[in-house]
Amino acid sequence: MDIGHDAGGLSNLIAPVLKPMAIGLEFFGVGVILVGVVIATIAYGRDLISVGSREAYEQYRANLGRGILLGLEILIGADIIATIISPLTWESVGLLGLIVLIRTFLSFSLEAEIDGRWPWTKNSKPTGHSR
């Protein structure tokens, strides 16, 4: 069921520009995650020598989470752009909503894991272990 995509309108003009941008953002998001893993691993090796294994592990997990979190945010943007240029159906809107919901849940979970508290409690008193 089509819910309002104008086949001959503005979308035909912007689709050739936005489609490569969405694909580029997807590659960039994956690249950010991969670079985040490499940087976190290098920092882990450095920290393992200087601060000890437990603290190095904690920092490694936090740095991995930050890289994944940033990559997920970029991938959500790419999904939104890709949905704008695709035929607007209930299925495509529902799929975008589901993807954004899953990635948002992952983002909240990662942020809670990194900071040790939920994102909406940032202004409250910090917990005993701050990083």
C-alpha positions in Angstrom: 0.0 0.0 0.0 1.4 3.3 -1.1 1.0 6.1 1.5 1.8 9.2 -0.5 5.0 8.9 -2.6 4.8 11.3 -5.5 6.3 9.3 -8.4 7.0 12.4 -10.6 7.8 15.0 -8.0 10.8 16.3 -6.1 11.9 12.9 -5.0 12.9 12.0 -8.5 15.2 15.0 -8.6 16.9 14.4 -5.2 17.1 10.6 -5.3 20.1 10.5 -7.6 22.0 12.8 -5.2 20.8 11.3 -1.9 21.2 7.6 -2.8 25.0 7.8 -3.1 25.1 9.9 0.1 23.1 7.3 2.0 25.5 4.5 0.8 28.5 6.7 1.6 27.1 7.3 5.1 26.6 3.6 5.6 30.3 2.9 4.6 31.4 5.8 6.8 29.4 4.4 9.8 31.0 1.0 9.4 34.4 2.6 9.0 33.9 4.6 12.2 33.1 1.4 14.1 36.2 -0.4 12.6 38.5 2.6 13.3 37.0 2.8 16.8 37.9 -0.9 17.4 41.5 -0.4 16.2 42.0 2.8 18.3 40.5 1.2 21.4 42.7 -1.9 20.9 45.8 0.2 20.6 44.9 2.2 23.6 44.2 -1.0 25.5 47.7 -2.3 24.8 49.2 1.0 26.0 47.0 1.1 29.1 47.7 -2.5 29.9 51.3 -1.6 30.5 50.8 1.7 32.3 47.7 1.3 34.5 47.1 -2.4 35.0 44.8 -5.0 33.6 41.6 -4.2 35.4 41.6 -0.5 34.6 42.8 -1.2 31.1 39.9 -3.6 30.5 37.4 -1.1 31.8 38.8 1.6 29.5 38.9 -0.8 26.6 35.2 -1.6 27.0 34.3 2.0 27.3 36.3 3.0 24.2 34.8 0.1 22.2 31.4 1.2 23.2 32.0 4.8 22.2 33.2 3.8 18.7 30.2 1.5 18.2 27.8 4.2 19.5 29.2 6.8 17.1 28.9 4.4 14.2 25.3 3.5 15.1 24.3 7.2 15.1 25.8 7.6 11.6 24.0 4.4 10.4 20.7 5.7 11.7 21.2 8.9 9.7 21.9 6.8 6.6 18.8 4.7 7.2 16.7 7.9 7.4 18.1 9.3 4.2 17.6 5.9 2.4 14.0 5.8 3.5 13.3 9.4 2.2 14.3 8.4 -1.3 12.6 5.0 -1.3 8.9 4.5 -2.2 6.9 5.5 0.9 4.9 2.4 2.0 3.7 1.3 5.3 6.3 -1.5 5.1 9.2 0.9 4.5 8.1 3.3 7.3 7.6 0.3 9.6 11.0 -1.1 8.7 12.7 2.3 9.3 10.9 2.6 12.7 12.0 -0.9 13.7 15.6 -0.2 12.7 15.7 3.1 14.5 14.1 1.5 17.6 16.6 -1.3 17.7 19.6 1.0 17.1 18.3 3.5 19.7 17.9 0.7 22.2 21.5 -0.4 21.5 22.7 3.2 21.8 21.0 3.6 25.2 22.4 0.3 26.4 25.9 1.1 25.3 25.7 4.6 26.9 24.5 3.1 30.1 27.3 0.5 30.0 30.0 3.2 29.3 28.8 5.7 31.9 27.5 3.3 34.5 24.1 5.1 34.5 21.1 5.8 32.3 21.5 8.7 29.8 18.6 10.6 31.3 20.3 10.6 34.7 23.4 12.5 33.6 22.7 15.5 35.7 22.1 13.5 38.8 24.8 12.6 41.3 27.5 10.4 39.7 28.0 6.8 40.8 31.0 5.6 42.7 33.0 4.7 39.6 33.3 7.5 37.1 35.5 7.3 34.0 
